[in-house]
């Protein structure tokens, strides 16, 4: 195992902290029988070949060896390593939900990106992307070459490994034609509800890459006939994924009706890897693409949900609601009350009235401030009140 690891000239490859000469030691430590050693090695690798989502020159060279570890029957905690490979391919997979990535879109014109950066004042992120875009693409392609390893784990007896393999398969559109029959066959025989739910979502993402609707009836049957709520929710999500603008209100209605149950679900990232187990946030991403057809259903129901949320759950729903109700920006720097439609007022009113969103004294440093500013909205509670002309004590 790992025979070729020392043949790589790691000292002449770069990661986040310079030369990558520490990478082979860390990769070997991932196979240690000592849990703390494994944890430390993974933490170090997340910090150097995947620093805050950025992949580096050394990342694509490390990926085949990590897959060697995944294939070795004696290496423990394979589910964690599978998740690591997906992260190395994509950065943060949740950023590509619900539609999945298209690596062809990554190699954009550098001059266009520089112009966009100057116009929008988004310097650091765009410069980082420009500097490392080849590393991002190379890392994605290095994982794509190893998709067969995910296939081999689809019948693994460990439900966590099996779940993460199902999750891994879903992200690679280039392999969709080979992946779809394998996930479809798994769905037809799977008895575990959570694995089945993950499989339905994976299948729908793969189908959507090919604009293939052949699985619509298969998925509908799970929505109408299965007893498990998590399976039915996954089937509803899957129908939205594959039907897109052709979806009818049925799966949307089911998801909206199940929101109280969804809010009570406590799924780990290894039971439900999509959006790191945060199902409500994932659903808000899926639903937002149907809101154009059904705003009268989606906006009031999700505004009502938002009124009860705080923290990352709230932020995920706010992202989606603002995306839905503010498709355009005002001509001037900020909105006026006269310009706001009823749906926009509804969402902003919930933002103002939800005390949980404003109890942090360091709010100006949170993502909420940045998000409000992106939509040319007041970035604090008092100014939002003034915009809406609310007299609240």
C-alpha positions in Angstrom: 0.0 0.0 0.0 1.2 3.5 -0.9 4.3 2.2 -2.6 4.5 5.2 -5.0 4.0 7.8 -2.3 7.7 8.6 -1.9 8.2 8.8 -5.6 6.3 12.1 -5.8 8.6 15.2 -5.5 6.5 16.7 -2.7 9.1 19.3 -1.8 8.5 20.9 -5.2 4.7 20.9 -4.9 2.9 23.6 -3.0 0.0 23.6 -0.5 -1.4 26.4 1.7 1.8 26.7 3.8 4.5 26.3 1.1 6.2 23.1 0.1 4.2 19.9 0.6 6.9 17.7 2.0 4.7 16.9 5.1 1.9 15.4 3.0 3.2 11.8 2.6 3.7 11.5 6.4 0.1 12.7 7.0 -1.3 10.4 4.4 0.3 7.4 6.0 -1.0 8.6 9.4 -4.6 8.4 8.0 -4.1 4.6 8.1 -2.9 4.5 11.7 -4.6 2.3 14.2 -4.4 5.2 16.7 -7.6 7.3 16.5 -5.9 10.5 17.7 -3.1 10.2 15.1 -5.7 9.8 12.4 -7.7 12.8 13.6 -4.6 14.9 13.8 -3.5 13.9 10.3 -6.9 14.6 8.7 -7.0 18.0 10.5 -3.6 18.9 9.1 -4.5 17.8 5.6 -7.8 19.8 5.7 -5.6 22.7 6.7 -2.9 22.4 4.0 -4.2 20.7 0.8 -7.7 22.0 1.5 -7.3 25.3 3.3 -10.8 26.9 3.8 -12.0 25.2 0.6 -9.0 26.1 -1.6 -7.2 23.2 -3.3 -3.5 23.5 -4.2 -0.9 22.0 -6.5 -0.3 19.2 -4.1 -4.0 18.3 -3.7 -4.5 16.4 -6.9 -1.3 14.4 -6.3 -2.5 13.4 -2.8 -6.0 12.2 -4.0 -5.0 8.8 -5.6 -3.2 7.8 -2.4 -6.3 8.7 -0.2 -8.3 6.4 -2.5 -5.7 3.7 -2.0 -6.5 3.9 1.7 -10.2 3.8 1.1 -9.8 0.6 -0.9 -7.6 -1.1 1.7 -9.7 -3.4 3.9 -7.6 -2.7 7.0 -7.9 1.1 7.0 -10.5 2.3 9.6 -13.0 5.1 9.3 -13.4 5.0 5.5 -16.6 7.1 5.6 -14.6 10.1 6.8 -12.0 9.6 4.0 -14.8 9.3 1.4 -16.2 12.7 2.6 -12.7 14.1 2.4 -12.4 13.1 -1.3 -15.7 14.8 -2.1 -14.5 17.9 -0.4 -11.2 17.8 -2.2 -13.1 17.6 -5.5 -15.5 20.4 -4.8 -14.4 22.6 -2.0 -17.7 22.8 -0.1 -20.2 20.5 -1.8 -23.2 22.4 -0.3 -22.3 25.3 -2.5 -23.4 23.3 -5.5 -26.7 22.1 -4.2 -29.2 21.2 -5.4 -28.0 21.0 -9.0 -24.5 19.7 -8.7 -21.3 21.1 -10.2 -20.3 21.6 -13.9 -16.5 21.8 -14.0 -16.7 23.2 -17.5 -18.0 26.4 -15.9 -14.9 26.7 -13.7 -12.4 27.6 -16.3 -13.7 31.1 -16.9 -12.0 34.0 -18.6 -9.6 35.6 -16.1 -10.1 39.1 -17.5 -13.8 38.8 -17.1 -13.4 37.7 -13.5 -11.0 40.6 -12.8 -13.5 43.0 -14.2 -16.3 41.5 -12.1 -14.1 41.7 -9.0 -13.4 45.4 -9.6 -17.1 46.2 -10.3 -18.4 44.3 -7.2 -15.5 44.8 -4.9 -15.0 41.1 -4.4 -11.3 41.1 -4.5 -10.0 38.3 -2.2 -12.4 35.5 -3.3 -11.9 36.2 -6.9 -8.2 36.5 -6.8 -8.0 33.2 -4.9 -10.1 31.6 -7.5 -8.0 33.0 -10.3 -4.8 31.8 -8.7 -6.0 28.2 -8.0 -8.6 27.5 -10.6 -6.3 24.9 -12.4 -5.8 23.2 -9.0 -9.6 23.1 -8.5 -10.1 21.5 -11.9 -7.2 19.1 -11.4 -8.4 18.0 -8.0 -12.0 17.4 -9.4 -10.6 15.3 -12.2 -8.4 13.3 -9.9 -11.4 12.3 -7.9 -13.5 11.7 -11.0 -10.9 9.1 -12.1 -11.6 7.2 -8.9 -15.4 7.0 -9.1 -15.1 3.2 -9.5 -14.0 3.1 -5.9 -17.4 4.7 -4.9 -19.2 2.1 -7.0 -17.3 -0.8 -5.3 -18.6 0.5 -1.9 -22.3 0.8 -2.9 -22.9 -2.7 -1.4 -20.7 -2.3 1.6 -22.2 -3.8 4.8 -21.3 -0.6 6.8 -24.3 1.7 6.3 -22.1 4.8 6.9 -19.6 3.8 4.2 -22.5 2.9 1.8 -24.2 6.2 2.4 -21.0 8.2 1.8 -20.3 6.2 -1.4 -23.9 7.1 -2.6 -23.1 10.7 -1.8 -19.8 10.6 -3.7 -21.3 9.2 -6.8 -23.9 12.0 -7.1 -21.4 14.8 -7.9 -19.8 13.7 -11.1 -21.9 14.4 -14.2 -19.2 13.0 -16.5 -19.9 9.5 -15.1 -23.7 9.9 -14.8 -24.5 7.3 -17.6 -22.5 4.6 -15.7 -23.7 5.8 -12.2 -27.5 5.9 -12.8 -28.0 2.1 -13.4 -26.0 1.3 -10.2 -28.0 3.7 -8.0 -31.2 2.7 -9.6 -30.5 -1.0 -8.8 -29.6 -0.1 -5.3 -32.9 1.7 -4.8 -34.9 -1.3 -6.0 -33.4 -3.5 -3.3 -32.5 -1.2 -0.4 -34.4 -1.7 2.9 -32.7 0.9 5.1 -34.8 4.1 4.9 -32.0 6.6 5.3 -29.8 4.9 2.7 -32.8 4.8 0.4 -33.5 8.5 0.9 -29.9 9.3 0.1 -30.1 7.1 -3.0 -33.1 8.9 -4.3 -31.4 12.2 -4.1 -28.3 10.9 -5.7 -30.3 9.4 -8.5 -32.1 12.6 -9.1 -28.9 14.7 -9.4 -27.4 12.2 -11.8 -30.7 12.2 -13.9 -30.7 16.0 -13.9 -27.2 16.2 -15.5 -28.5 14.2 -18.4 -32.0 15.8 -18.4 -33.3 12.3 -18.0 -36.8 11.9 -16.7 -37.1 8.1 -17.0 -37.0 7.7 -13.2 -40.0 10.0 -12.6 -42.5 7.2 -12.0 -40.1 5.2 -9.8 -39.5 8.2 -7.6 -43.2 9.2 -7.5 -44.1 5.7 -6.2 -41.9 6.3 -3.2 -43.6 9.7 -2.5 -47.1 8.2 -2.7 -46.6 4.7 -1.3 -43.6 4.6 1.1 -44.3 4.8 4.8 -41.1 6.6 5.9 -41.2 10.4 6.1 -37.5 10.7 5.3 -37.9 8.6 2.2 -41.0 10.5 1.1 -39.2 13.9 1.7 -36.2 12.6 -0.4 -38.6 11.5 -3.2 -40.2 15.0 -3.2 -36.8 16.6 -3.4 -35.8 14.2 -6.2 -38.9 15.0 -8.2 -38.0 18.7 -8.0 -34.5 18.0 -9.1 -35.4 16.0 -12.2 -38.5 17.8 -13.3 -37.3 21.4 -12.6 -39.8 23.9 -14.0 -42.1 21.1 -15.1 -42.7 20.0 -11.5 -46.3 20.2 -10.2 -47.4 21.3 -6.8 -47.6 17.8 -5.3 -44.0 17.3 -4.1 -43.9 21.0 -3.0 -47.0 20.6 -0.9 -45.7 17.5 0.7 -42.4 19.2 1.7 -44.2 22.2 3.1 -46.6 20.0 5.1 -43.6 18.1 6.6 -41.6 21.2 7.7 -42.6 20.7 11.4 -41.2 17.2 11.2 -38.2 18.3 9.3 -37.3 20.9 11.9 -37.3 18.1 14.5 -35.0 15.8 12.6 -31.5 15.5 13.9 -29.5 14.0 11.1 -25.7 13.6 11.2 -23.6 14.4 8.2 -22.9 10.7 7.9 -26.6 9.7 7.9 -27.6 12.5 5.5 -24.5 14.1 3.9 -26.3 16.7 1.8 -25.8 20.1 3.3 -23.9 18.4 6.1 -27.2 16.9 7.5 -29.0 20.3 7.7 -32.1 19.1 5.8 -34.1 22.3 6.2 -31.4 24.3 4.5 -31.1 21.8 1.7 -34.8 21.9 1.2 -34.9 25.7 1.0 -32.3 25.5 -1.8 -34.4 23.0 -3.7 -37.6 24.8 -3.2 -36.4 28.2 -4.3 -36.1 27.1 -7.9 -39.9 26.3 -7.8 -40.9 29.5 -6.2 -41.4 31.3 -9.5 -44.3 29.0 -10.3 -45.6 28.7 -6.7 -44.7 31.9 -4.8 -48.1 32.0 -3.0 -47.2 28.6 -1.4 -43.5 28.9 -0.9 -42.9 32.4 0.4 -45.6 32.5 3.1 -44.7 29.0 4.4 -41.0 29.6 4.5 -41.5 33.0 6.0 -43.4 31.4 8.8 -40.6 28.9 9.2 -38.0 31.7 9.4 -39.9 33.3 12.2 -39.0 30.3 14.4 -35.4 29.9 13.4 -32.0 31.1 14.5 -28.3 30.5 13.7 -27.3 28.6 10.5 -30.7 27.2 9.9 -32.1 30.7 9.8 -29.3 31.9 7.5 -29.9 29.1 5.0 -33.6 30.0 4.8 -32.9 33.7 4.5 -30.5 33.0 1.6 -33.3 31.2 -0.3 -36.1 33.7 0.6 -34.1 36.7 -0.5 -33.1 34.9 -3.7 -36.8 34.2 -4.4 -38.3 37.6 -3.7 -35.5 39.9 -4.9 -34.7 38.7 -8.4 -33.6 42.3 -9.3 -31.8 45.0 -7.5 -33.0 48.6 -7.2 -31.7 51.2 -9.6 -30.5 53.4 -6.8 -28.3 52.2 -3.9 -31.2 51.0 -1.6 -34.8 50.0 -1.7 -37.7 52.3 -0.8 -41.0 51.1 0.7 -42.9 52.1 -2.5 -40.7 49.7 -4.6 -41.3 46.7 -2.4 -43.9 44.1 -3.4 -46.0 42.2 -0.8 -43.7 39.1 -0.8 -40.7 41.3 -0.2 -42.4 43.1 2.6 -43.5 39.7 4.1 -39.9 38.4 4.2 -38.4 41.6 5.5 -41.0 41.9 8.2 -40.2 38.4 9.5 -36.5 39.4 9.5 -37.3 42.4 11.7 -39.6 40.5 14.1 -37.4 37.5 14.7 -35.4 38.5 17.8 -33.2 35.5 17.5 -31.5 37.1 14.4 -30.5 40.2 16.3 -29.4 39.2 19.7 -25.7 38.9 18.8 -24.0 42.2 19.5 -21.4 41.4 16.9 -24.0 41.0 14.1 -22.1 43.4 11.9 -19.4 40.7 11.5 -21.9 37.9 10.5 -22.9 36.6 7.1 -26.4 38.2 7.6 -25.0 41.7 7.2 -23.2 40.8 4.0 -26.2 39.1 2.6 -28.5 42.1 3.3 -26.0 44.4 1.6 -25.8 42.2 -1.5 -29.5 42.8 -2.0 -29.1 46.6 -1.4 -31.1 46.2 1.9 -30.5 48.0 5.2 -27.9 46.0 7.1 -29.3 46.5 10.6 -32.6 46.0 12.3 -33.4 49.6 13.0 -33.0 50.7 9.4 -35.0 47.7 8.2 -37.8 48.9 10.6 -37.6 52.4 9.1 -37.7 51.0 5.5 -40.9 49.1 6.4 -42.2 52.0 8.5 -42.7 49.7 11.5 -43.2 51.2 14.9 -42.0 48.4 17.1 -40.8 48.6 20.7 
